[in-house]
Structure formats: C-alpha cells, structure tokens
C-alpha cells in the first residue's frame, strides 16, 4: 500500500515526466512487465508475443561455458512455439536437446545459436515443462544443463497471457477448445518516421551556450570531465544534443536536448518522448544510457546494463516523428542471473 507521502511523490514525478513527454498517461506506450518463477523469467510485449528464458539457479556460480535457453511464441491461433539456445562458440554443428535422458529434438547451430521450430519445438517445450533435467549436447559432448525449475509455471503464464488456456494450442494449460478459440494478436502501433538530414555538421556550441546548457540540464559538473556534447541535425532549424551527465565503468549517461535558433543564441528544451527512457523514472528530465543515434533511421537508442557482463538491464529504441521521440522497441531483464538475452516488452511498426 502506498502512503500519502509516497502518493504525493509519485504524482509529482508523473507530472514532471509528462511536462517533457508532452503526452497523457493514456496515450503513452505501456511495455510489458516480467515475471519470475524459480529459475525462469518470462515477459510479453504489447502484441502478446511472449518469451521465457532460463536463469542461473539462485546463488549459482557463473559457469566456465554458459549456455542459455529460451522459449518464444507469437500470439494468435496459428503461432507455433520456438525453442532457442545460445552460447559463446564458433562454427556450425548439431545441438541435441535431451530431457531426463531422452533426446527430444535437435537443431543446427551456427556460432553458438540454434533454434528448434515446428512440431519438434512444441514437443520439446512440453517435455521441458514436465521434466526435471535438460541437457544440451553436441555429439557425446555435454554443452550445458540449463535449469528447468519454474519452466512449467512460466509456460502456464504464457498460455494464459495469449488466451490459449483451455485450448488444444496451449503448451501446459491444455483443454478441449480448438485453435479458433484463441484470440488474435493485437495490432502493432504504427510510428511515422520523420526523415532527418544525414549530411552536414551542426555548428559547434559556443562557450556561452555550453555554460547555459550545463545550467539548463544540471550537468555542468559532469560536462567538465567529459567529451563535448554530441550534436546531430534533426531538421533545418533543430539540433539534437546529447549532453554528458555522468559515467561509470560500463554505463555513460546523457541528457537529450533539442536546440533551436541561430548559433551562439540557441534556445534549449528537453527532447520529448512518448515513453520515458529507462533511467528517467524519478527525474524531471529524460536520461539516456549508452545512447546511440542512427540518422538514416531517425533512431535514438538507450541501453543500460545492470552489471558489466550484461546479464540484466533494459533498453529502449525510439524514432523521431518530427516533434518527439516515439518508442518502437523495449527490452528488459530484471534478474542478474546469467541471461544476456533480454526479453522484448514493446514493439511498434515504423512507417515512412
């Protein structure tokens, strides 16, 4: 239960956030959340595409040769499950999937990645949900034993989220209803991209502008020890500025600002977003982590690692629509337990 002081704080943060997003809470994207069941975590995006990923057992040591395994399925009556595995390896070869000593499926691996599809994948997912031990093998060589603890509960959640429970298409919560009882996937939101100039360099910030930018963003101290702000053209009269605002061993934070006007007397305002970047939850300004800019796609990205090996964190990808940055993809991994593959929690279709 949230107390009165907590409610006031939350409301203040929400209002401050909406002041620079420029959208109402009803209009803002709502990425999915993650659920963890013992050694498995699962999440679904806004189109009910769900993915479950195996974690290292709680308190388990990082193995010398880590192997990940996951189960992904799109929404809709005709969508089939896929089971994938990933590890650090080179070359190609066959990977066998054994549950409780019985070989259930196999797939060709390329550079450590392999995916089982079709009826084999459904049989493997069901066996994993019911089994107690999974082994991945290349011939007689054991590649790894990802935990199955919690896999059945994760797949039951997937069945329920996709409206499959009680139908023949479910992996765990099967029932007498046919595939036609499964609800279709929701339509993808559409984000219209505004092309941005891909040539020409914005005029460097004047000293007075740098001072004003430091005061405006509250990042003056961090700017002194950092590289100069990055400038990228958004239009003839607008410039995206990525202002350095702190760094650590593996994360660099920047504040995105849009500048307008002539060089030497440019005006600044925080870049608008329809969904706040991951590190902006309690800030009255947007904050990106390890930001990237791809002008050919009008694409701005943020990628925050929870620790150096990258097995937890979150990312957001945005597209400039001419007025603000619109969320097109979000991924997340809330458990720092060996899963370097993050789960997609939001997706949108980009149109020109």
QUIKAFEN-V470730 format. One record per run of one state. SS is the DSSP state (H for helix, E for strand, - for the rest). FROM is the first residue (numbers start at 0). TO is the last residue. Records with the same first field share a line. If there is no record, write none. Layout:
BEGIN
SS->FROM-TO ; FROM-TO
END
This chain:
BEGIN
-->0-2 ; 21-32 ; 37-38 ; 44-48 ; 54-65 ; 73-80 ; 87-90 ; 99-100 ; 110-111 ; 116-116 ; 130-132 ; 138-139 ; 144-149 ; 161-165 ; 167-172 ; 174-175 ; 177-177 ; 181-187 ; 192-205 ; 217-218 ; 224-228 ; 233-236 ; 247-250 ; 260-265 ; 270-271 ; 273-276 ; 280-286 ; 289-290 ; 297-297 ; 305-311 ; 320-323 ; 333-341 ; 351-351
H->3-20 ; 117-129 ; 150-160 ; 178-180 ; 206-216 ; 219-223 ; 277-279 ; 294-296
E->33-36 ; 39-43 ; 49-53 ; 66-72 ; 81-86 ; 91-98 ; 101-109 ; 112-115 ; 133-137 ; 140-143 ; 166-166 ; 173-173 ; 176-176 ; 188-191 ; 229-232 ; 237-246 ; 251-259 ; 266-269 ; 272-272 ; 287-288 ; 291-293 ; 298-304 ; 312-319 ; 324-332 ; 342-350
END
